[in-house]
Amino acid sequence: MVNVHTFARRKEENCKISMVTCYDFWSARLINQSKLDCILVGDSLAVVMHGFDSTVHATIEMMEMHVAAVVRGAPDKFIIADMPFLSCSKGISRGLDAVQTLMQAGASAVKIEGSAHQVDLIKRIVEAGIPVMGHIGLMPQSVHNLGGHRVQGKEEIGAKKLMDDANQLEQAGCFGIVLECIPNKLGDCISKSVSVPTIGIGAGPHTDGQVLVLHDMLGVDPDFSPKFLRKYANSSELITHALNSFHDDVRSKSFPALTETYG
Ligand code: KIV
């Protein structure tokens, strides 16, 4: 099983890390049987599972429930849980309470969006013996401040800030850093400048690993096709076809057949 030490080794060996999001028991069971390295119970569950328009709506109670379901389904995987909106901004003590909730739900590590302003909390969590993954670039919890879902660090000043942020997160003790929606070259520079692995989403091919939202890579929403996304299945078509076939079979009375009854 992957652990924090594996993360560090993978970077040294230039062996890329694969990660997907997961929010529920049955997907977790499938991932548990797969070769994937690790799972992120992302706060994107507010959008994907609950239909909200942003991750701002994820609460610690939602995260706790989904983490526990994923842990039950994927006992063999390293599971990283997102600290939800504002859970890191109400003081160290409340931040540690949120970490406690996620770890007691069964997470192996927590992920925190943000940089300099989170450094004190990150240090305290790491001191408490809990692995922390950082997350910079496009930070969906700050989407209103960033002016929408845009590529970050395109200008020199923004790029320099992201380089500094990554270094601060490494100094604070993060075992890895998610880089979201930044130019390829910057993904490369940051990955080379920190000793911990970077996991990219829309950050180009040079990061030390890649993460995708499970439902996006499975093609659940035919209308969601950002440039960075590769779809590995057309689940929307597959599931709609299955549902319609069931409906047709019920209407035509071909389901259930005698072999599908208790006689
Ligand atoms: O919540 C999430 O799904 C994430 C990934 C996009 C990295 O943070």
Boltz pocket constraint, residues with backbone or C-beta under 6 A from the ligand:
constraints:
  - pocket:
      binder: B
      contacts: [[A, 21], [A, 40], [A, 41], [A, 42], [A, 43], [A, 44], [A, 45], [A, 82], [A, 135], [A, 178], [A, 180], [A, 201], [A, 211], [A, 213]]
      max_distance: 6.0
